[in-house]
Structures are given as C-alpha cells and as structure tokens.
Amino acid sequence: MEILDRLSEYIDREQLCDPQDRLLLGVSGGKDSMLMALLLWKLGYQIAIAHCNFQLRDAESDLDEQLVRQFAKERAIPFYHISFETQRYAEEQQLSIQMSARALRYQWFEELLDAHHFNAIAVAHHQQDHIETVFINLARGTGLRGLRGIAAKRDRIIRPILWMSNEEIVQTVAQYHVPYRDDQSNFSNKYARNKVRLDILPQFRALQPQFDQVMLENIERFTDSYNLVQRLTETIRQ
C-alpha cells in the first residue's frame, strides 16, 4: 500500500480529523515534521504551518526557519512564526530547556488555534517517540496510564505519523526528496530522551532484534489493560 494511502487509512481509523478540517502543523525543519507537512499537503488537507525559533542554536535556528518558510512559500501554505527567549524562560520558571520549549510551543499553538479557527494542531511524533516515551515514564514512575506511550489524539493535538517507523520516515523522505535540516542537539545524550534513544534502546535491540515490534505489542496490551481498568472503575463509581 502506498504511503499516502496508509496515512489516510490511519487518520480515518484513529478519527484524527475530517477532510474539511483546518489543520495547523507544528514544523521544526527536521525530517519528521517536514515529511508530515508534505504528506498532508499531498492529501489535500487545508493546512497552515507554525514554526518556533527557540534561539538556542544561533545561526542554525535561523537556517531552520528559512527552510520551513521557503517550503511553505513554494506551496502557498500559510506560515506562522515566533521567536522565544527560551533560555531566560527556563531560568525564570526553573524548568529544563526541553520542558520550557514544550510549554512555550504548545501555549502558542493553542493561541493560533483559537485566533485563526483551526480544528487541530498536528505534530510529528512517530513510532520511536512512542516507545521512548514509555521508557521515560517508567524512569520517572508511572502506572498503566504512562505505559500507553503517546496518544494518537489528545484534546486538539493529533499525531498523524505516529504509526511510522524511523526507517519508513528515512525511506519516504528520500523517495519524495523532502528538504530538511538535522538538529545537532538530537545527537547529544545531554537530554533524557536522547539518552534513552542513543544509549539505552540500542542495548535492548541488541538483545532482541524485533524489539520495536515487541514494544508496540506491549503498548497495545498496556492500553487494553488501562481501558479495562477504566471501564471497571466507572462501573463501580456508578
């Protein structure tokens, strides 16, 4: 099945959005979000692009912005941009850089959704992010809720390419000649998610070559168990 057909099928199955919905896409300039933008554009969705410059990587951040802006211009896609003083915000709020960037990003997305009457914000989390999140939640302490990984849809946030593996993304980016820029901070284990991605999960894959598929099946079972507990609890509550 063609990648566009698989994407369309996933959107329908998970009830992420309707064909007439207006979608705001969070696009960083990395391969994941640039591919998501191209595929949704090819499917004919009414989309706009929102790009955040966190001013953490000097000229590199500006080059990311230029790439995304040019991509949107060439396809006549509405483009929204904002710059944040992320470092100062992190110090003021006593948060990590990653948590600060996330808070700033989603607050702005919500403002854009309301101001311009979009139906949903689409972000480019994929299969590997899904698995990494389970491990991060385990390290922090969690129950069944946290073992479900990332939801395909939560409130007004949708994740259309959550089903795609990293290998599929790389192949599809090459197939469609998708322009993108690598964020070099993704290759440093300074941050918790990167440490899980670069140091911990490769050890599990060495033990179990089918580790990613096994984990996806585990997540499905964890989700089924969570849903069962919720239904039983609701019955008792009633």
N, C-alpha and C positions, 0 to 999 in steps of 0.2 A: 504494500500500500504506500502511495506517495506521502511524503512528509506533511503536505498541506491537508490531505485527506485525514491523516491521523490526528493532526492538530484540531481540525474541525470536529472530528468524532469525539475527541477528549473534551472539548468545550461543551458540546451537546450533552455528553454523558454526565459531566460534573455540574451541568447547569450554571456555567460561569457567567454567561451573558447571552443576550438576544441579538440577532443580526442587526437590529435597528439601534442598538445601544451606542452611546458615545463613550469611547474609552480613552483615558489618559494613561500614557505609557511612561513609566519611570525608566529612563535610558541613560546609562552612565558612560557609554562608549566602549564597554567591554564586549566580548563576543556574545555572551548570553543575551544581554538586553538588545544589542544591535540585531541579532538574529530574530528575537521575538518581534521587534518592530517591523522588520522586513516581512516576516511571515503573516502577521496580522494585516499589514498593508496589502499584501498579495491576495489575502482572502476577502478584501473589500470592506473591512470594518472602518467605521468612522473613528479615526484616531487622531490624537494630538500627542506631542512628545514633551515631557518635562525633564529638564536636566539640572542637576545640582552641582555647583562648583564649591567644594568644601575647602578650597585654598590650603590644602595640606601638602601638595606636591609641586608648588611653584609653577614653572612653565609647563610641566606635564599636565597639570589640571587644566590649563588654558588650551592645550592642544586637544584634550578630550572634548572640551566644549566646542571647539572649532569643527571637529569631526562630526559630532552629533548635529550641530547646526547645519552643516553642509548637507548631510544625509537628509534632513528634514526639508531643506530648501529644494533639493533636486526632485523631491516627490510631492512638493506642495503640501507638506504636512505642517499644521500649526505647531509652533515651537515656543515653549516657555522656559525661562532660565532664571536662576537665582544664585547668588554667591553668599556663603556663610562664613562667619569668623568662628570656625569650628573649635579651634584650639582655645580661644577665650571662653566660649560657651562651656566647654568641658571643664575648665578650671573653675568657672563660676558655679556650675551645677555639681561639681565634684563627681563627674562621670568619666568613664573611659572615652577615648576618641570614637571608637566604634558605636558605643551606645549614644553618644552625643550626635553623631552623624545620622543615626537612625531616627532619633527623636526629631531633629530638625527637618529631615527629609519628609517623614510622614505627616508632620504638622503642616508643612507647606502643601503637600499633596491634597490633604483634606480641604485646605483653603481654596485650592484651584478647583476641586470637585464642586464645591458649593458655589463659587463665584461664576463658573462657566457651565454649570449644569451638566457635568459628566455623570455617567451612570456608575462607573467603576474605575479604579486605578489598577493597571496591570503591571506586575513586577516579574522579573525573570528568574526566580528561583527554579532550580531544576533538581533532578534525581539525587545528585551528590549532595546538594544543600540539605535535602530531605533527610538523608542518612546522617550527615554531620550533626544536624540539629538534635537527633536522638541522643548522640553521644555527649553533646554539650549539656543537654538537660540531665542526663544521668550523672555527669560530673557535679552539677550544681545541686542535685537532689530532686527527684520527681516521682510521680506515680504514673498510672496508666495514661493520664492526660498528656504528660510530656513525652511518653513513648510513641505517640502518634506522629511525631515529626511535624512537618509543616502542612497546614490545611490548604487544599486547592482553592478554597474560597473562605474568607473570613470577613464579615461585615461587607465593606465596599472594596476590599482588596481581593484581586483574583490573580492566579498564577498559572497562565496558560501552558507553559512549557515544563511544569513540574514533573511530567512523565518522561522527559527526555534525559538520556544518559549523557555524561560528558563526552563520550566517544561519538554519539549521534550528533551532538552540537558541533563538535570539531569537523565532522564529515560534511554536515549540512552547510556550515559556514564556508567551507572550501567549494562545495557544489554551487552555491549561489554567489560566490565571490563577495561575501559580506565584508565591508570595511570595519575594522575595529582597532582598539588600542589596548594593550595589556597594562594593567595597573601593577607596577613592580612590587607594591606592598603585598600583593597576593602571594608572592613567592618567599615572604619572610614569615618565620614562625613566631614573630613577636606577639601576634594576636591569638586568642584562644581558638578561634575557628580555624585559622591557618595551621596551628599546632596539631589539631585533630586531623586536618586534611593532609598535611605534609609528613607528620611523624607517626601518628597513631594508626590511621586506617590502612596505610600500606602494610603494616605488620599483620593485620587481620587478613588482608588479601593474599599475603604470602602463605598464611595458614590454610586459607580457603579460597581457591581461585574464583568460585562463584559467590564470593562474599556479598557483593552488592545485591544480587538477586535474592540471596538468603535473607538479607536485612529487609528488603522490600516486602518479602513474605511475612517476616516477623512483624513489621509495622502494621501490615494488614490485620494480623491476628491481634495485636495490641489494640488496634482501633475497634475491631469487633468486640473485644472484651470490654473496652471502655463504654461502648454503646450499650452493651448488655447491662452493665452495672447502672448506667444512667436510667435505663428503662425500668429496672427493678426498683431503684431508689425512688423513681417518680411514682410507681405503683404504691410503695409503702407510704410515701408522702401524702398521696391522695386518700 
